[in-house]
């Protein structure tokens, strides 16, 4: 697959520099087994386990533990984190949402790298969808052992694409609110 154009695209800094939130620190999800999750993320996705905490009780709420909290590091210093509550229970995800909706997307440098992950995951017996062309990114989709849907993607956006999208976003939001109400009788929530 030709990635000569996309290889030149580096990670964007966003549309404005004044945003107070600078980026992802971590996203956390339950796992059914810390060892299984570590093997998957280290061996297949090449994300190293960089922290494993055994926690006696929940610091934010005081709820009883113990549980394990583990972190896999991405190249930019952000993390994908998991909780193993020790009971071997498969997380159920969102019960009223289609499985393709809730997902976590990770960026790689090129379409060739997306393809490499596709091939590696398939060879390991993982069900992989894609490579899907979204016209500004190309992605593959699959589930981790916890039922967490993952996306590996690389940007193919032409110069100025996001700025153009940003300029139209508010108008499209208003149009969607009207469409939703007309189609399903669902009113946009305005507080
Ligand atoms: Fe996505």
Boltz pocket constraint, residues with backbone or C-beta under 6 A from the ligand:
constraints:
  - pocket:
      binder: B
      contacts: [[A, 103], [A, 105], [A, 151]]
      max_distance: 6.0
